[in-house]
Amino acid sequence: MKKVVTFGEVMLRLSTPGFARFVQTTSLNVNFGGGEANVAAALAYLGIPASHVTRFPDNDWGYAAAAAYRRYGVETQDIVYGGDRIGTYFLETGAMMRASRIIYDRTNSAFAQLDPKELDWERILADAQWFHFTGIAPAISEGAAQACRDAIAVANRMGITVSADVNSRKNLWKWGSTAAEVMTELTAGCDVIVCGKGDAEELFDITPKTQEKGFIAVCRQIQEKFPRVKKIINTKRGSLSASHNTLQGRCWNGEDLVQTMTHEMVPMVDRIGGGDAFLAGFIYGQIQGFSDQKSIDFATAASALKHSIEGDFNLASVAEIETVMSGDTSGRLSR
């Protein structure tokens, strides 16, 4: 089976134990995570060959991060090393009406200093069937944005499916070009995107202009603007509290809107990586030949399960995801 290749920054995650606040904690738990790399880890855990491409510092933190992904089966042979530091984020997990908080420290990270000439995409994508990135990667630096352009061009030429979570993070764009300019260019080379009404308006100046349901109206305009995009997926999250969310998935395939049941997640253990688990689940379904309905059902069940797992990675099996898909959310003891 050909592999899925993902590209983006991996960060050191330092989180307070349990639900402790930054001001009261005396220790921090160490994990690693990054939107695109989380997709690779989830896919590898599901049995799909997956490789992540990034740039790590040539020091123990870089080696530890690569090892964390290899532990779950992600190929790391195309990671390049250089620079002095790994991007870091600090997480305080909220509860009830107190929201979770994240503080980023990623300036001048090894990934931000990436030279796109360090990556030979012809070789990297030679045995790939799918390439995935997010709107975060090109936001980090001009070099990372150019690496995305290069990868998409090669993938398009080689007939490799390209997906993107276009998630707009306008506060990350520090290097010159705007998110709208760059993401418009990159999205033109995508086959599948994760995009909601907010991102469509902010990045592509697209708003509902018909009497159709808002998401459908936006999707039609996205496909008019980007003819290559065949499927648009996203999740609808209801936030009742920091500990209690609901989740529904939906997919527009150019003809039909397919939606899932609504999953209720309470109490949540860790919501970081939920969107990445969703996309990994959808990619898994498409590679396995599932219908769009079954793919989006699988994706949303995978995302719901991720909320029960600590860390950025979705360490949920196919059998566990299928159990949730069936409507069995009892969590009964398995012996």
RABELPE-V677298 format. One record per residue. SS is DSSP state (alpha for helix, beta for strand, coil for the rest). PHI is phi as a letter, one per 20 degrees, with the letter a starting at -180 (none if undefined). PSI is psi in whole degrees, -180 to 180 (* if undefined). Layout:
[[SS	PHI	PSI] [SS	PHI	PSI]]
This chain:
[[coil	none	132] [coil	f	159] [beta	e	168] [beta	d	131] [beta	d	130] [beta	d	154] [beta	c	128] [coil	r	174] [coil	f	140] [coil	d	136] [beta	d	153] [beta	f	126] [beta	d	121] [beta	d	112] [beta	c	148] [beta	f	145] [coil	f	141] [coil	l	-124] [coil	d	25] [coil	f	149] [coil	e	157] [coil	g	-41] [coil	f	-18] [coil	d	-14] [coil	f	150] [coil	d	4] [coil	b	162] [beta	c	138] [beta	e	142] [beta	d	126] [beta	b	176] [beta	c	152] [beta	a	155] [coil	a	142] [alpha	g	-51] [alpha	f	-42] [alpha	f	-32] [alpha	f	-36] [alpha	f	-45] [alpha	f	-43] [alpha	f	-43] [alpha	f	-42] [alpha	f	-43] [alpha	f	-38] [alpha	f	-28] [coil	e	-2] [coil	n	9] [coil	e	125] [coil	g	129] [beta	b	142] [beta	c	138] [beta	d	140] [beta	d	127] [coil	b	-174] [beta	c	123] [beta	d	156] [coil	f	149] [coil	e	65] [coil	b	-175] [alpha	f	-33] [alpha	f	-41] [alpha	f	-43] [alpha	f	-39] [alpha	f	-40] [alpha	f	-45] [alpha	f	-41] [alpha	f	-35] [alpha	f	-36] [alpha	f	-39] [alpha	f	-32] [coil	g	-33] [coil	d	15] [coil	n	5] [coil	f	132] [beta	f	136] [coil	c	14] [coil	f	-18] [coil	e	8] [coil	f	137] [beta	d	155] [beta	c	141] [coil	r	167] [coil	n	180] [coil	d	-21] [coil	b	154] [coil	e	139] [coil	f	145] [beta	c	144] [beta	c	149] [beta	d	131] [beta	d	129] [beta	d	116] [coil	e	125] [coil	e	174] [beta	b	148] [coil	l	-123] [coil	e	-2] [beta	e	119] [coil	f	153] [coil	f	157] [beta	c	143] [beta	c	135] [beta	d	125] [beta	e	144] [beta	b	84] [coil	c	6] [coil	f	135] [coil	m	32] [coil	f	165] [coil	g	-40] [coil	f	-40] [coil	f	-25] [coil	e	13] [coil	g	133] [coil	e	118] [alpha	g	-22] [alpha	f	-12] [alpha	f	-14] [coil	d	122] [coil	e	90] [alpha	f	-29] [alpha	g	-44] [alpha	f	-45] [alpha	f	-39] [coil	e	8] [coil	g	-37] [coil	d	35] [beta	d	152] [beta	d	-12] [beta	b	138] [beta	c	135] [beta	c	139] [beta	b	176] [beta	c	171] [alpha	f	-9] [alpha	f	-43] [alpha	g	-52] [alpha	f	-16] [alpha	f	-25] [alpha	f	-41] [coil	a	164] [alpha	f	-37] [alpha	f	-43] [alpha	f	-38] [alpha	f	-41] [alpha	f	-37] [alpha	f	-39] [alpha	f	-46] [alpha	g	-46] [alpha	f	-45] [alpha	f	-43] [alpha	f	-42] [alpha	f	-45] [alpha	f	-45] [alpha	f	-44] [alpha	f	-42] [alpha	f	-32] [alpha	e	0] [coil	m	26] [coil	e	134] [beta	f	135] [beta	d	130] [beta	c	155] [beta	b	138] [beta	e	106] [coil	f	7] [coil	h	116] [coil	f	120] [coil	c	72] [alpha	f	-25] [alpha	f	-15] [alpha	e	-20] [coil	f	103] [coil	d	-9] [coil	e	0] [coil	p	-80] [coil	f	150] [coil	e	162] [alpha	g	-42] [alpha	f	-44] [alpha	f	-51] [alpha	f	-45] [alpha	f	-29] [alpha	f	-44] [alpha	f	-46] [alpha	f	-38] [alpha	f	-26] [coil	f	-21] [coil	d	11] [coil	d	150] [coil	d	-34] [beta	c	134] [beta	c	152] [beta	e	119] [coil	b	134] [coil	d	-179] [alpha	f	-37] [alpha	f	-47] [alpha	f	-38] [alpha	f	-40] [alpha	f	-45] [alpha	f	-39] [alpha	e	-37] [alpha	d	3] [coil	l	41] [coil	d	126] [coil	c	157] [coil	g	128] [coil	c	11] [coil	c	180] [coil	e	-1] [coil	f	163] [coil	g	137] [alpha	g	-46] [alpha	f	-41] [alpha	f	-44] [alpha	f	-41] [alpha	f	-43] [alpha	f	-41] [alpha	f	-42] [alpha	f	-36] [alpha	f	-45] [alpha	f	-26] [alpha	f	-39] [alpha	f	-35] [coil	c	84] [coil	g	-25] [coil	f	-27] [coil	f	117] [coil	e	-28] [beta	c	137] [beta	c	124] [beta	c	157] [beta	a	175] [beta	d	151] [beta	d	112] [beta	d	133] [beta	d	126] [beta	d	99] [beta	e	-31] [beta	a	177] [coil	f	-20] [coil	d	-6] [beta	b	106] [beta	c	161] [beta	d	158] [beta	b	132] [beta	c	140] [beta	d	155] [beta	b	153] [beta	b	129] [beta	d	124] [coil	d	18] [coil	n	-18] [coil	c	-42] [coil	c	151] [beta	d	117] [beta	d	136] [beta	c	164] [coil	d	173] [coil	f	162] [coil	e	124] [beta	e	138] [beta	d	127] [beta	d	106] [beta	b	133] [coil	e	140] [coil	f	143] [coil	e	-46] [coil	a	116] [coil	e	-10] [coil	f	131] [coil	n	2] [alpha	f	-41] [alpha	f	-35] [alpha	f	-39] [alpha	f	-38] [alpha	f	-49] [alpha	f	-40] [alpha	g	-41] [alpha	f	-38] [alpha	f	-43] [alpha	g	-44] [alpha	g	-48] [alpha	f	-42] [alpha	f	-41] [alpha	f	-36] [coil	f	-4] [coil	n	18] [coil	f	156] [coil	f	165] [alpha	f	-37] [alpha	f	-48] [alpha	f	-35] [alpha	f	-45] [alpha	f	-31] [alpha	f	-45] [alpha	f	-44] [alpha	f	-44] [alpha	f	-38] [alpha	f	-39] [alpha	f	-43] [alpha	f	-42] [alpha	f	-43] [alpha	f	-37] [alpha	g	-32] [coil	f	-9] [coil	e	2] [coil	c	130] [coil	f	150] [coil	n	178] [coil	e	-23] [coil	e	143] [coil	e	96] [coil	e	60] [coil	d	137] [coil	e	165] [alpha	g	-44] [alpha	f	-42] [alpha	f	-42] [alpha	f	-42] [alpha	f	-32] [alpha	f	-44] [alpha	f	-40] [alpha	g	-36] [coil	f	-10] [coil	n	-1] [coil	e	100] [coil	d	25] [coil	f	-26] [coil	m	31] [coil	f	148] [coil	g	131] [coil	d	122] [coil	d	*]]
